[in-house]
């Protein structure tokens, strides 16, 4: 039995998945299996294309389209690894990822999830370290990337991904159930996860109303927990409304300043000075 099962759901990401698989096969840590789960891809010859990746360390499964939560659940239940690493078909990991993260779960039994920094590539190229974990912050935003190493036994204990989250935030919900305390999260401050930014992605394509629906779904599910950390919701709503109005007033004042004759005159007078400064600093 391998130590790690890398789970790669694929729905019409055939242009990228070879790169994702290759990034796993370049790992310094080699005790892993790859499970590709074809979630009913509609691209031409998808089944034949994905089947070509099957080998001694890679299993390819095919199911009717049922969404990423159900696809991950199905693949993880078929897996044989002690630890689970989800990896989207259009993302990658550096060769150090498994070496570094597996060592943490092996030596720190209280840790449930090991996450790393993120290096964005594609349309945007920069690095980002994830914030220190806190339950309160986790309720405000998803502080995990999906590609986080966790224990399969813990996944089974919390019931896996909630398949009712059909339009997003399934990983936010999952990690809210998986961890509760800072001591259960270990963060490696190095960008070992490579997140592709492209013109179209599953999260970017969530329409505003669908995103709101997913957030409302999450809020309702954890209502008691939200009230524990935010015991005065009405006063906080009023404060948000006040701040929103103040922001609107500020924008109106700012625009009136920009449009004033004195501002335009000052801007015109300073333009040659700014040009000279940029020339000197070259």
N, C-alpha and C positions, 0 to 999 in steps of 0.2 A: 504493500500500500504506500502511495506517495505521501509526502508530508503536506504538500500544497496542491489544491485543485484551483486552477485559473479558469474562471467562467467567462466566456465571451459570447454574449447574445449577439445575433446578427439579424437585422432587418434592413435589407437594401443598403448595405454598407460594403458592397463587394470591392469597391475601389480602394478601400483602406485596410481591410481586414488582414491582408498578407503582411502589412507592416506591423500590425498589432501582434500577430502570431510570432513574427520574427523577433520582436522585442522580448518576448518571453523566452524564446529559444536561445537568446544571447545571454541569459542570466548566468551569473557566477554560481548561483545556487541551482542545482540540477535535479533535486528530488521533487519533481512536480509532474502533474498531468494537466493537459489542456482539454477543456470541454467546450466545443463550439456548439451553440444551440441556434439553429436556423429557425427563427420565429416567423415562418411562413413568408419568406422573402418573395417578392413578385418580379425581381429583376430576371432577365432572360438567363436560362441555364444556371440558376443559383444553386440548385441541388448538386449538379455535376461539378460546378466550380468549387463548392465547399468540400465536397467529398475528396477532392484531390489533396486536402491537407491532412487527411487521416493517416496516422502512422503509429508506431509503438507507444508514443507518448501523447497522442492527440486523438480524441474521440469526437466524431461529428454526429449530432442528433438533429432530427427534423421534426417539427411539429406545426400544426396549423396556427396561424397568427392568433395570439392571445394576449399580447402586450408584454412589456419588458419584465414586469413583476412576476407574472406567471412563468415566463420563459426562464428567468433566473431560478425561481423555486424548483422548477422541473429539473434543470441541469444540476443544481446543487444536491438534490435528492439522489441523483444518479452518480454523484461524485464519490470518490473513495478517500479523498485527502482529509487530514486532520484539520487543516486550516483552509480558508476560502479567500480567494482574491477575485472579485468581480473586475472585469476590464471591458469597457465598451469597444466595439469593433473599430472605431475611428481614433482611439487613443493608444498610447504606448507607455512602457515603463523603461527606465534605464537599467543597465545590466546589474546595478547594485541593489535594486529594489528588494527582491526576495531575500537576499543575503542579510540585509539590514533588518527587515521587518520580522522575518522568522526568528531571528536571534532574540528579539524582544519577547515574543509569545513563549518561546522555549524557556526563558529564564525568569519571567515575571508572571506568575499564575494569576495575579489579580487583574492584569491588563486584559481587556476584552477587544480593543481595537487599536491598531497601529496605523497611523497616517503619516504622510510625508509632505514636504513642500511640493509646490506645483510649478512646472515650467510650461507656459503657454507657447504654442507654436502654430504656424499657419498664417492667418491674417494678422495676429498679434503675437509679439515675441517679448515676453518678460517673465520674471520669476516672482512667486508669491509664497510667503509662509502663512500657514493657517493660524488663526487666533488661539490663544490659550483656552482650553475647554472649560466652560461653566454651563450648568444646567439652564440658568437664566438666558445666557446668550444663545444657547441651542434652541430655546423656544422662540427667539426672535428671528433666527436664520439658521439655515443648514450649515453647520460648521465642519462638515465632513465632505470630502470628495468620495464619489462612489467607489473608486479604486483604493480601498482601505482593507487591510488584512484583518480577518477575524476568525474565531474558532467555529468550526462547523457545529459542535455540540451546543454552543450558545445560540447559533442561528436556529437550530431545531427547538431549543427551549423557548424562544420568544415567538415561534411560529412563522419565521421567514418573512418575506416581503408581503405586505398587505395588497392583495390583488384588486382591491376596491379602488386603489389609487391608480386610475387609468390614464390620467392626463398629466402626471408629474408628481414630484415630491415623495415618491415611494421610498427613496433612500433616506430622506429626512425623517420620515416616519419610522423606518427600520432602525436607524441609529438612536432615535429617541427611546425605543424599547430596549435596544441592546446595552446602552450605557446610561448611568445615572450620576456617577461621581467622577470627579477629575482624575482620581487615581486609576480609573478603568481605561483611561485614554493615554496613549503614549504618542508623542509627536516627534518625528525625526526632522530636524531643521535643515534638511537638504532636499533640493527639488528632484526627487526620484520619480515622480509621476509626470507624464507628458500629456498635456490636455490640448487637443487640437481645436483651434478656432477656425471655423469655415463659414462661408456665406449662409449655410442652412444647417441647423442642428435641432435635435429633438426638443431641447429646452428652449432654444431661441425661438422656435416656431410655435411655442405655446401662446395662443392668443390671450389678450388681457383678461377676457371673461373666463377662459379656462384656467388661467393661473389663479384668478380670484377664487374660482370654484375649488381648486385644490387646496388653497390656503384655508378657506372656510371649512373644508372637510377635515383638515388637520386640526384646526382650532376646536371644532366640535368634538373630535375624538379625544383631545387632551384638555377639555374645558376645565376640569377640576385642577389639573396641574397649572394651567395658565392663571386661574384664580388664586392659586397658592402663591405665585410670584407677583401677580398683579391684582391685589385684593380690592382695589378701588377703580374698577374699569370705567365707570361713568365720569369720574373726575379726570381720568387720563384721556378719555375721548374729548372732553371739553378743552383740555389743555392742547390736544392735537389740533382741534378746530381753531383755537386762538393763535397757535403758532403758524398754521396755514394761512390765516388771515393776515398776520403780521408779515409773512413772507410775500404775500401778494401786494401789500401796501409798499413794502420795500422795493419790489420790482417796479412798481409804478413810479416811485420817487426816483429810482435809478434811471429809468427811461426818460423821465422829464429832465434830469441833469444832462444826459447824453444829447438830448435834442436842443438844449439851451444854446443861445448864441455865444455866451461866455465860454462854455466848454468847447464848442467847435473852434473858437478862435484860439484858445489855449492849446488845443490839440494840433492845430495847424502850425502854431509858432514852435512847438516842441518837436515837430517832425524832423527838421534838419539836424537837431541836436541828437536825436535817437539814431539817425542814419550815420552820423559821425562816430557815435559811440560803438555801433556795430562794426564799422570799418576798422576802428582802432583795436577792437577785441579779436579780430580775425587772427 
